[in-house]
Amino acid sequence: MTSPARPRAIALWLYVVAALVFAMVVVGGITRLTESGLSMVRWEPISGVVPPLNDAEWHAEFEAYKAYPEYQKVNRGMSLSEFKAIFFWEYLHRVLGRFIGLAFSLPLAWFWVRRAIPEGYKPRLLALLSLGALQGAIGWWMVASGLIDRPDVAHDRLAVHLGTALFILGGLVWTARDLMALHRREGRSRLTGFAVLALSALAIQIVLGAFVAGLNAGHAFAEWPLMGGRFFPEGVQWLEPLWRNVVDNPVVVQWVHRWWAWIAAALLVLLSVRTARESGGSAPRLVLLLLTAQIILGIATLLTGVALHVAVAHQAVAALLVWTAVSCAHGLGRPGYRMH
């Protein structure tokens, strides 16, 4: 009897969802950089899909925004048209998140009912669905941190939000590649120790980047490679205990983000080389290409004073690096991999 499982179809669907998550990360970057994230002061998972549709509703939304610190301390005197501009990006970000939820859950239900999901993959797909639902709650938890006293979202919560999004992206890509291997009647890949090391270094760099964004640390020194004419700048106001500086001190966070990048890059280059040697494919070349672009964009982000288009491109390439690095890790862990 022919199995009704359709691993290739499910893999292609997961790649589409991964592309939507990538778009979500880009829109999230724009939302952050345009200071739009606090423009919607309520979390309405269902009714929030409908935007203000007339002048009265727009004025009501604007009045609600005026009651919170961002308007009172930063944007006092903002016009309604200016409010609409920042509202657009936060609204788009939230609606795209809901759309991704539907784009994942509805096909998942269809494949489930049709018994098309291969054996052993249901728990993983349910875990990805649960992470997506959790991400919505994390998003509001992040926004809520900027609606109390300080008119800015907490940078640690921003890092959790971005990190979760990219973890979901990696999980989608890995699962899709597993399913394509199943379609070709190949075995599942395993996550090798070296791949864990390289992906962990990339994850740390992304978290540091989120700290830089959340602390506006990119504005601390608009020069490279030195900071204030020195390898490490003078006059840093140190926090206690010492470990807090890597998390909460804008100058130190920018410095660590600058130099940890080279450790992460070196490990990703090695991952690319090993994968190219052991399993081939396009992912190793893409990692090298994206790494080069990311280094250039990181430097350009500093030198341009965090210009919007450059900083958004920097975040977009980080997401693509996650995609391709996970693909490399999957290729490295294919059955038959030989440890040298």
Residue pairs with C-beta under 8 A, 6 or more apart in sequence:
4 114
4 115
4 116
5 115
5 116
5 117
5 118
5 119
6 111
6 114
6 116
7 118
7 179
7 180
7 182
7 183
8 179
8 180
8 183
9 111
9 116
10 111
10 116
10 117
10 118
10 121
10 176
10 179
11 175
11 176
11 177
11 179
11 180
11 183
12 176
13 107
13 111
14 172
14 173
14 175
14 176
14 179
15 172
15 173
15 176
16 103
17 100
17 103
17 104
17 172
18 169
18 172
18 173
18 176
18 323
20 96
20 99
20 100
20 103
21 100
21 165
21 168
21 169
21 172
22 169
22 316
22 319
22 320
22 323
23 96
24 93
24 96
24 97
24 100
24 165
25 162
25 165
25 166
25 169
25 315
25 316
25 319
26 312
26 315
26 316
26 319
27 89
27 92
27 93
27 96
28 93
28 161
28 162
28 165
28 315
29 311
29 312
29 315
29 316
30 36
30 89
30 308
30 312
31 37
31 89
31 90
31 92
31 93
32 158
32 213
33 213
33 306
33 308
33 311
33 312
34 85
34 86
34 89
34 308
35 70
35 74
35 86
36 85
36 86
36 87
36 88
36 89
36 90
36 93
37 90
37 93
37 142
37 143
37 146
37 153
38 65
38 68
38 70
38 90
38 143
38 146
38 147
38 151
38 152
38 153
39 65
39 83
39 86
39 87
39 89
39 90
39 91
40 48
40 61
40 87
40 90
40 91
40 94
40 143
41 64
41 65
41 67
41 68
41 147
42 48
42 64
43 140
43 143
43 144
45 98
45 136
48 94
49 95
49 98
51 87
51 91
52 58
52 60
52 61
58 80
58 84
59 80
61 83
61 87
62 80
62 83
65 71
65 83
66 72
68 147
68 151
69 146
69 147
69 148
69 149
69 150
69 151
70 146
70 151
70 152
71 78
72 151
73 151
74 151
75 82
94 139
97 135
97 136
97 139
100 132
101 132
101 133
101 136
104 128
104 129
104 132
105 129
108 125
108 129
111 117
112 122
117 125
118 179
118 182
121 175
121 178
121 179
124 171
124 175
125 175
127 171
128 168
128 171
128 172
128 175
131 164
131 167
131 168
131 171
132 168
134 164
135 161
135 164
135 165
135 168
138 157
138 160
138 161
138 164
139 161
141 157
142 153
142 154
142 157
142 158
142 160
142 161
143 153
145 153
145 154
145 157
146 152
146 153
146 154
152 214
153 214
154 214
155 210
155 211
155 213
155 214
155 215
155 248
156 211
156 214
156 247
158 210
158 213
158 214
159 207
159 210
159 211
159 214
161 210
162 206
162 207
162 210
163 203
163 206
163 207
163 210
166 203
166 206
166 318
166 319
166 322
169 319
169 322
169 323
169 326
170 199
170 322
170 323
170 326
173 323
173 326
173 327
173 330
174 189
174 326
174 329
174 330
177 189
177 327
177 330
178 188
178 189
178 330
181 187
181 188
181 189
181 334
182 188
186 334
186 335
187 334
187 335
188 335
189 329
189 330
189 331
189 332
189 333
189 334
189 335
190 333
191 329
191 333
192 329
192 332
192 333
192 337
194 270
194 271
194 274
194 332
195 271
195 328
195 329
195 332
195 333
197 267
198 264
198 267
198 268
198 270
198 271
198 325
198 329
199 325
199 326
199 329
201 260
201 263
201 264
201 267
201 268
202 264
202 267
202 268
202 321
202 322
202 325
204 260
204 264
205 257
205 260
205 261
205 264
206 318
206 322
208 253
208 256
208 257
208 260
209 257
209 314
209 315
209 318
211 217
211 247
211 253
211 257
212 218
212 250
212 253
212 254
212 257
213 311
215 248
215 250
215 253
216 250
217 250
217 251
217 253
217 254
217 257
218 254
218 301
218 302
218 306
218 311
219 305
219 306
220 227
220 250
220 251
220 254
221 227
221 228
221 233
221 251
221 254
221 302
222 302
222 303
222 304
222 305
223 302
223 303
224 258
224 299
224 302
224 303
225 231
225 258
227 233
227 251
227 254
227 255
227 258
228 234
228 235
232 255
233 251
233 255
236 249
236 251
236 252
237 249
237 251
238 245
238 249
239 245
239 248
239 249
245 252
245 253
246 252
246 253
246 256
247 253
258 298
261 295
261 298
265 291
265 295
268 287
268 291
268 321
268 325
269 287
269 288
269 291
271 284
271 287
271 325
271 328
271 329
271 332
272 283
272 284
272 285
272 287
272 288
272 328
273 284
274 332
275 281
275 283
275 284
275 328
275 329
275 331
275 332
276 284
276 285
278 331
278 332
278 334
278 337
278 338
279 331
279 332
279 334
279 337
280 331
281 327
281 331
283 324
283 327
283 328
283 331
284 328
284 331
286 320
286 324
286 327
287 321
287 324
287 325
287 328
290 317
290 320
290 321
290 324
291 321
293 317
294 314
294 317
294 318
294 321
297 310
297 313
297 314
297 317
298 314
300 307
300 310
300 314
301 307
301 310
301 311
301 314
304 310
